[in-house]
């Protein structure tokens, strides 16, 4: 039986631009909040987050006791809008220069993670500028893709050449099976919440293959 994903593929998904291996998963339940969408779109975004969290075996709660919300998703048209969000600069130091860089690069998305003392994810800020290709994506597709990218600390180039999503013959969009299995493997309680040794990819691979 041919492997859906190789150990090398897995390692690449968590290898940072400087060549270091860095894996991290959430160390607490997700408490999401979504800004900038119509009322009818809100359940779609939260539903995608809940679906990916369920795949990982992570709980989704109303409130994080420390932060209130720890997964903040922002939809907007212009990066400069973020500088007007109350207290966002306190959550994201250096917000002004960051906004200027993303604006100059004409970026359409950005994620910022915060970590606890052990190195596990404690918060994630997701920023989505609705422009260009983003405007052509159905809400379900956009929400699922963003939920996937927030559930683990992926490398910057993890999905640069290929989306984590796939399309069925009937047109429905789903999470690619190998990525779904990789997320599930990443949250195996036997494995650590944080890893900086590339041999961790071999342990992930073993669990992906065992789940087939």
N, C-alpha and C positions, 0 to 999 in steps of 0.2 A: 504494500500500500504506500503510495507516494505521500510524503509529508506535505501538508497544506502550507506550512511555514517552516523554515530552517532555523537552526540556532543562530546562524549569521544574520538572518532577517530579523530575528527577535532582538539580538544585540544592537542592530542598527536603529531599532525603534527607541532605544534608550541611550544612545551614544550622543553626547553633546558636541557642539561645534569644536570644542578644544580637544576632542578625542577621549574625554573621560566618560565612563559609564555611570549613569545616575538613574536609579529607579526609586520612585516614591509613590505610595498610594495614600488614600485618606486614612487618617487615624481617628476619625470621629464621624458621627452621622452627618449627612448633608442637610443644610438648612438653606434652601435656595430662595432668592428673590429676583424678580425680573422687572426691568425698567424699560420704558419706551415702546411698548407694544399695545395694540388694541386689546380690549377686554376679551374678545373671542379668540385671540391668539395665545393668551396666557396659559390656558389649559394644555395647549399643544406643546409649549416649551417645557412646562413643568412635567407633563406626561413623558416627554423624551428623557428628562433627567431621572424620573422615577424608574423608567424601563431600564436604563443603563445601570442605575444603582442596584436594581433588583438582580441584574445579571452578575454584578460584582458581590452581591450579598450584603450591600451597604444599606443602612436604614436612612430614610428621608424623614426629617422632622420639621416642625413648624419653626422652632427657635433653637439656636445654639446658645447655651448658657453663658458663654464668654463673649461672643461676638454679635449675637442676635441673628444675623444672617451670615453664613460663611461661604456661600456660592452666589455671587452677585453677577447677574447677566445684564448688560447694557446694550440696547439697540439705539442707534442714532444715525443722523445723516452727515454730520460734520464733526471731525475730531475736536474742534475747538469748543463744541458744546460741553465737553467733559469738564472744562475749567470752571463752568458755572454750576456744577453739581455740588451742593453743600457738603462740606466735610470730606469730600473724596480725596483731597490733597493730604488729609491726615491719615487716611488709610493707605494711600499710595504716595509716599514722599517722592519728590521730584516729578510730580505730575505734569507741571508746565513744560519742562524740557522734553519729557516723554511724548506728550501730545504733539509738540512741534516736530519731533523726529518722525512720528507715525504719519502726520499730516504731509510732511515733505516727501515721504516715501509712498504716499497715496495708498497706504495699507488699508485693508478692509477688515482685518481682525487682529486681535492681540489678547493674550492671556497672561496674567500675572499670578503667581502662586506665593503663598506664605506657608511656612512650615513650623511645626512645634519643636520642642527641645530635642526630640529623638530624630527629627528630620522628616516625619510624616507630614502629609498635607493637612493644614489646618484651615486654609481659606484659598479661594480662587476667584479672581476677578476676570470676567469674560467681556470683551468689548467687540462689538460687531457694527461696522459702519455699513449701512445699507446703500451700497453703490455698486456699479459695475455688475459682475457676475452674481453678487449676493442678491440683487433684485430679481434675478431670474429663477432663484431656487424656491420651491414650495416651502412653506413654513415648517412642515414635518421634516423635510430633508435637512433644512438648515439647523433646526433644533436638535435633531438626532446627531448630526455631525459635531456640533458644539458640545453636546453632553459627553460624547465619546472622548473628545480631546480634553475634557476637564476631569475625567475620572482617574487618570494617571498622569504622572509627569513624563510625557513623551518627549523625545528629542525634537528639536526645531524642524528637522527635515523628515520626521516620521511619515507624514502624509503629503509631502511636497509633490511627489510624482504619482501617487495613487490615493484616492479617497478611501477612508475607512468604510465607506458604504458601497453597496452594490445594488444592481437593479435586476429584479426578477423578470421573467418573460411577460408577465402580466402588467409590467410597468411599476409595480410596487418597489419602493426603496427599502432595503434592509441593511443591517450591519453585516459586513463580510464575515463568513463563518470563522476564519482564522483569527480575526481581530476579536470577535466575541469570545472565542476560546482563550485567547491571550489575556483578555481582561479578567475572565473567570479565574485563570491560573494565577494572575497577579495578586488576587485576593485570597488565594489559598491560605488558610490560617497557619499552615505549617511553615510557609515562607515568611521572611521578614518584611516589615512594612517599608523598609529602606534598604537599598543595596548599592554599593559603589564598586563592586567587583564584577567584571564581565562574565565570570563563571555562573553568576546568577541567571544569565540567559539560558544556560544549559538546564538549570532546574525548572525554569519556566517551560522550556521545550518538552521536558519529560512529562510535565503535567498536561500540556496541550495534547501530546500524543496519547496519554492515558485516557483523556476525556473523549477521544474519537470513537 
